[in-house]
């Protein structure tokens, strides 16, 4: 199973949130980010202007 890991904050002070049910991420041109489950539910949505980064593990 793949887990999406979203990190919010700055490189020196951040919070990580794991989403083990994630199957898809979408990043829009304005910097918004959404994480989706296989059921189609939105697990997370980051507004434009939010500092974030992501990895899959």
C-alpha positions as a Markdown table, in Angstrom:
| # | Residue | x | y | z |
|---|---|---|---|---|
| 1 | Unk | 0.0 | 0.0 | 0.0 |
| 2 | Unk | 1.2 | 3.5 | -0.8 |
| 3 | Unk | 1.0 | 6.4 | 1.7 |
| 4 | Unk | 1.0 | 10.0 | 0.8 |
| 5 | Unk | 2.9 | 12.3 | 3.2 |
| 6 | Unk | 2.1 | 16.0 | 3.1 |
| 7 | Unk | 4.5 | 18.4 | 4.9 |
| 8 | Unk | 3.2 | 21.8 | 5.9 |
| 9 | Unk | 5.1 | 24.8 | 7.2 |
| 10 | Unk | 8.7 | 25.9 | 6.6 |
| 11 | Unk | 11.8 | 23.7 | 6.0 |
| 12 | Unk | 12.9 | 24.3 | 9.6 |
| 13 | Unk | 9.5 | 24.0 | 11.3 |
| 14 | Unk | 7.0 | 21.7 | 9.7 |
| 15 | Unk | 4.2 | 19.2 | 10.4 |
| 16 | Unk | 3.8 | 16.0 | 8.5 |
| 17 | Unk | 0.5 | 14.3 | 7.9 |
| 18 | Unk | 0.2 | 10.8 | 6.5 |
| 19 | Unk | -2.7 | 9.5 | 4.3 |
| 20 | Unk | -2.4 | 5.7 | 3.9 |
| 21 | Unk | -5.5 | 5.5 | 1.8 |
| 22 | Unk | -4.4 | 8.0 | -0.8 |
| 23 | Unk | -4.3 | 6.9 | -4.4 |
| 24 | Unk | -4.1 | 10.3 | -6.3 |
| 25 | Unk | -2.8 | 13.8 | -5.7 |
| 26 | Unk | -3.6 | 16.8 | -7.9 |
| 27 | Unk | -1.6 | 20.1 | -8.0 |
| 28 | Unk | -3.2 | 23.0 | -9.7 |
| 29 | Unk | -1.4 | 25.9 | -11.5 |
| 30 | Unk | -2.2 | 28.2 | -8.6 |
| 31 | Unk | -0.4 | 26.0 | -6.0 |
| 32 | Unk | -3.5 | 24.3 | -4.5 |
| 33 | Unk | -3.1 | 20.6 | -3.6 |
| 34 | Unk | -5.7 | 17.9 | -3.2 |
| 35 | Unk | -5.2 | 14.3 | -2.0 |
| 36 | Unk | -7.9 | 11.7 | -2.9 |
| 37 | Unk | -8.8 | 8.2 | -1.7 |
| 38 | Unk | -9.8 | 5.3 | -3.9 |
| 39 | Unk | -13.4 | 5.9 | -3.0 |
| 40 | Unk | -13.2 | 9.4 | -4.5 |
| 41 | Unk | -13.3 | 11.2 | -1.2 |
| 42 | Unk | -11.0 | 14.2 | -0.7 |
| 43 | Unk | -8.6 | 13.5 | 2.1 |
| 44 | Unk | -6.9 | 16.8 | 2.1 |
| 45 | Unk | -7.0 | 20.2 | 0.4 |
| 46 | Unk | -4.3 | 22.8 | 0.7 |
| 47 | Unk | -5.2 | 26.3 | -0.3 |
| 48 | Unk | -3.1 | 28.3 | -2.8 |
| 49 | Unk | -0.4 | 30.2 | -0.9 |
| 50 | Unk | 0.1 | 27.4 | 1.7 |
| 51 | Unk | 3.7 | 26.1 | 1.9 |
| 52 | Unk | 3.6 | 22.3 | 1.4 |
| 53 | Unk | 5.6 | 19.5 | -0.1 |
| 54 | Unk | 4.7 | 15.8 | -0.6 |
| 55 | Unk | 6.3 | 12.4 | -1.0 |
| 56 | Unk | 4.9 | 8.9 | -1.5 |
| 57 | Unk | 6.1 | 6.1 | 0.7 |
